[in-house]
Every structure is written in structure tokens, then in C-alpha cells.
Amino acid sequence: MARTPSGLLFPTSLQKSFETSLLTSLLASLLTSLAVSLPVPAQAQTIDDGVMLTKRTLFSGGLYTRESWDEYWEGTLQRDNENIGTITTQTNTWYANYGVTDRLNVIGAVPYVWTRASQGVLHGIGGWQDLTLAAKYSAYARESDAGMLRAIVVASAGIPLTNYNPELPPLSIGNGSTRVSGRGTVHFHSAPGWFVNGSTAYTWRSHVTLDRPYYFTNGEFVMSDEVDMPNVFDHVVSGGYMNGALMAAFSFAQQRTLGGGDIRRQDMPFISNRMNFSKVGAKVMAPIPRLRGLAFELSYAYTVQGRNVGRASTFTTGLLYLLGSPLR
């Protein structure tokens, strides 16, 4: 592997060709499509939902996610790029949630991610991404004849598990930043089983250290190897039906990056680019007959609008096991 003057890693043979003026122009155009966000796998009994486990209940399993796109937003301009074709990101996630008490749950997730471009010379990357840990606390709960109203607060943190290269998104498996989030959720579950859920979070992200002493972003040349990562605000609204392990739901989610620049036309992307999106999604979870405690999940999400992200379709499926009392 060799490193280009911009700090990105390429095979040695490509690096030699890159030094020619023709391929320099070609790869600059190609790489403009790479500053997009990585998928966040949809998970049953998630950090942002209103479901709580009872004391000493374990909910765990494995989820497979496949996200692909062949168009993206370069800033606000929607375009394609035949130099990379379709970008596919696949993720296997081990997930676990444990009820410490009826009001306090702890959650952990470990994803293995691998990426691929269907065309061009860039190779995909694979490896362990970031460990996520969260504490989910039911701060308020009131039950009436109409149903259950609950308010939940969540504190979560994520840290890279490996020293992966973050400078080739979306072929990178992560952005290499440690993050801390605070989240608030309001959930109402009616007696017949219908529910509505609203959740919002603010995420602080640490700086990222590059393998080079300078970079250019947002119209500014910076003599440093440390990149300040903009913080992120997100919210999601969902609704549907849930009765024990049987659930069907629809959702709308948005992310807003609080800073960062756009991908410039025909220029390289950068790790701290502003990455905004709006997504719609649907999820179904159902118990498997004759296999007590085992449930199957299937979900789909589509990016309807974005900025410096791919117009992605995301499928998630998996098996989840509940040991203890039903979800509530």
C-alpha cells in the first residue's frame, strides 16, 4: 500500500498511475462520491425505542444488514458515478440487552463491517468497527385504562475496536471517532397494542487523528493532523403495533450534522463533511412457532433526502432470543 499526497491509501500500482495528470483528474471525480455515512443497523429493542426489559431478562441475537446505493448527494447535488458503480456495505452485528432492574437496561452492540465497490480500482475494507454501550433508564411511567405512557433517558458511548483507516468513506468501515450521546424518548403504548414513539439525541464526537500533518476542508487549509469532528443531532418518530414479541412498525428518521463542509464539485471528500439524511423505514418482528423465546426480524429503510450521503436502500434481518419475561 502507498499513500497519496492527500493522505488516502491506495495499492502501490495505483499510486504510480495516480501521479499522472490524467488519472489524478479521474480519481478526484471518483472520490467525490465517497463522503457518505455508514449504515446504522436497525435493532430490535433499540436505544431509541420505548421498550423496556424486566429485571433479569436477557434479549440477544445476531443481525445482518445490507446497504447499497448507486447515487449520492454531492452537497445538495444528486448524481451518480460510473467510476465506482454501486457501493455495498454489509454488517453483522451481535446485540445484547439486559434488564438490570425493571427501570434500568444495559445494551451492547459489536458490528463487523465489510464494504465493496462494483466498479473501479478501489478495494473494499473489512473489520470490526465500533463497540457501542448504553444505559437505558425509565425515568417516568404511568399506566391508565388507555395504556402506558413512558419517558426514557439514555446515555451511550462508542469507541473504535480496531485501528481501521477512516479516510475512505464509504469504503471505510467507520469514522474513527469516539462518541458520547444523550437521548430522550417518549413512548405511548395503548391497551389494544398500538403505539407511538418519539426520540431525539445529541452526540458529541472526538477529534480524529490523520496519518498526515495537513488537510483541506470547507475552503480552509489546516496545518494539523487533528480533525475536529462536528457533533450530530438526530431524531426518529415511529408507530405501529406491538404485542409481546410480535411487532410491526413504520418510522421516519433524520440526522443533522452540526458543522462540516460539503464535498466540492470534482474534489476529494473529507472525513468531517456535513452528512445529513432523512429516512423512512418499516420493521416486522415475529416469534418463531414452537421455538420458545426465539424471534425473527426483518426491516427496510430508504434514504429519501440527503447531503453528502448515498441514496441508500437498507435491509436488515436477524434472529433474536428472549430469556425471561416478554417485552413491555
N, C-alpha and C positions, 0 to 999 in steps of 0.2 A: 504494500500500500504506500502511496505517496500523498502529500498534502499540497493542494493548490495554493496560490498566493492569497486566496480568500479564506483559507483555513479548512476547506472541506476535503474529506478523504476520498480518493479515487484509486483504482488499480493503477500500478506503475505504467502499464502500456497506455492507458487513457491519459495519464498525466503528461506523457511526452506529446501526445497528439493535441492535448489541450493547449499547449504552448503556441500552437499555430493560430493565426488570427481567425481563420475560418471556423474552427471548432470552438474557439473562445466565444464567438457570437452565438453559435448553435447551443452550447451548453448554458449560456446565460439565459437564453429563451426557455430552455428546458426546465431550469431550476426555479423559474418564477412560480411554477405550479406546486412547489413542494412545501410552502409555508401554510400548512393546514393542520388542524387539530387532530389528535389521536382519539379514537373512539373510547368512550367510557361505557363499559359493558352494563347493560340492564341487568339488575339482580333482583331476585325475589326477596322480600323483606329487606328493603334497601335503607340507606341512610336518610333518604329524603321522603319516605312514606310515613304513614301514621300507624303502622302496625307494630305492636309490642309483643315480645315473648314473656310468658310467665316464668317465675323463678325455677331454676334448674332445668330449663328447656333448651335443647340444642337444635339449631336449624343449620344444615350444612350441605354442601354439594359442589358440583363442578358445572361450569357454564362455558359454552363455546360461542364466540362472536365472530362474525364475518362482515366487514365493512368494505365497500367498493365504490369507486367513483371514476368517471372519465371526463367530468367537467368541474371547474372550480371557479372561485371568485378571486381575481387579481385586484385587490382593493374591492371596489364595488363592480368591476367589470367581470361579467361571466364569460368564460372562454374554455376551450379545450386545448390539448397539447399532444400532437401525434408523436412527439419525441419520448413520451412516457406511456402513452396509451391509457390503460386502466390501472389505477393504484388499488391494491387489495391489502388490507390489514386484518390479520386473524389473531384471535386472542383466546387462550384457555385460562380460565380464572378459577382458582379454588377459593371458596367463600364459606365463612362460618359466622354464626351469630349465637350468642349465649345469653340466657336470662340470668343475670346475677341476682336480681330481685324482680318483683313484678313491675317495678318502675325504672329499673336500670338494665339496659342491654349493652353488651360489648360486641363489636363487629370487626372482623379482619378479612382482608382480601389480598391474594397474591396472583398477579397475572403473568403469564408467559406470552410474549407478543412476537409475531413474525410478519414481515412486510414483503411486497413484491410489486414490481412494475412490469406490465405486459410487453412493453416495447422499450427500446433504447439500451444504453450501455450501463446504467446504474444497477447495482446488485442490491437485493433486499437485505434486511438485517433481522436477526432473531435473538431473543434472550429474555431474561427475567427483567421486568420493568420496575414498578414501584410498590412497596409494601404500604397498604392503607390500613390504619387502625382508627376506630371510632368508639365513642361512648355516647349512648342514646338514652336520654332521660325524659320520662313523662312528668312534666312539671305541673300539669293540671289535667284532671279527668273528672267529668261529670256525666252521670248516666241518668236518663229520664225515660219516660214511655216512648218518646220519639226516637231515642237512640243514644249513642255515646259521643260526646264532644271531648276532644283531647288536644292539648298543646304540648309539643315536644321540642326540646333543645338538644342539639348535637354538637359535640366537639370532635374534630377528626384531624388526622395528620398523615402525610405521605412522605416517604423517603425512598430515593433510588436504591435498588438492591444490588445493582452492578454498575460498573464504570462504562456504561454504553455511550456512544457518540451521539450527542443531541443536535448536531448541526446539519442534518439532512432530513428535516421533516418533509413529507410524512413517512419516509423510509426509515427515519429514526424511530425507535420504539418508545421514546419519551422525551421530555424537555430537560431532564437532569436537575430539576429544581425541587428543593424541599418545600412542602406547603403545609399550612395550618388553616383550618376552616372553622367558622362558627355558623350554625344553621338553626333556623326556627321553622317549625311545621305546625299547621293547624289542620286537624282531621275530624270529620264528622262521619259516623257510621250509623245508618238508620237501622231500626229493629228488623225490617224485612231483608236487609243485606246490602242496600245501595249505599255508596259512599262518595264523598268528595274530599279532595286533599290539596292543600296549597303549601309550598315550601320555598324558602329563599335562603341564600347563603352568600357569605363574603369570604374569599380565600386570599390569604397572604402568601406570596411566593418569594423564596430566597433568590439571591443573585446566582448566576451561573458562570463558572469559570471556563474560559475557552483555552484552547491549546495555541493561542497566538496573542501577541501583545496589542492588537488594534482591531477595530471593526468600524463599519459604516452602517448607520441606520437612521431612518427618519430625517434625512437631509443633513446628518451630522457625522463627522469623522471623530472617533474617540480613540485616544491612545491609552488603552487599558485592556486587560484580559478578563475583566469582570463586567458582566452584563446585568443591569437592573431589570428584573422581570416585572412587568405590570401586574397588579392584582386583578382579581376576577370576581365579578358579581353574576350570580345565576339564580333563576327561579323556575319552578315547574308547577303546573296545575294538572291534576288528574281526577278522574272519576270513573265509576263503574260499579260492579257487583262483586261482593266477596262473602263467602260462607265457608269458614274453616280453610282448607287448602284449595278450595275452588274459587278462582278469581278471573274476572275479565275486566280490563280497564283500557281507557284511552288517555293520552297525555299530550300536553304542549309544553315544551321547554325552551328556554332562551339562555344564552350566555353572552355577557358583555365584558370585554377586556378593557380595563380602565387605564388605557395608555397604549404605547407602542405605535409603530408606523405601518403603513401599507406596503405591500410588495410593489416596487416600482415597475413600470412597464419595461419588459425585456431585461430585467435585472435579477440578481440573486435574491432569494428570500433571506430572512434573518430570524433567529430564534425568538426574539421578543416582539415579533409582528403582532399587531392587533388581530385577534381571532374571535369573531362574533358569529353566532348562528342562532337560527330558530328551527326547531324540530317538532314534528308531530309523530306520535307513536301509538302502538297498541300492544297489549300483553295479555296472554292467557296462561293460567296455571291450573292444573287439574290433578287430583290424586290418581294414582295408578291402581285399578281394581285388583284386589286380592294381595296387594303388597303394602301392608300397613306402614304408614309414615312416609312413603315414597311418592313424590310428585314430579310431574313433567312440566317444564316451562317453555313457552315459545313467544318471542316478541319481535317486533319490527319497528324501525324508526326511519324517518326520511327527513333530510335537511331541505327545508323549503326556501330558506333565505340565509345568506351568509356574507362574510367579509374575510378574505384571506383563508378560506376553508374550502373543502371539497363538497360538491353537491352529492352527498353520500346516501346510499341505502345500507341499512344495518340490520342484520338478522342475528338473533341470539336464541340458543336452545340449550337445555341442560336438564339434569336430574338433581333433585333436592330431597334431603331426608330430614324429617322432623322426629326428634326423640323427646317426648314429653307431651305437654298439653297443646291443643290446637292454637293456631294463630288467633289473635284477638285485636 
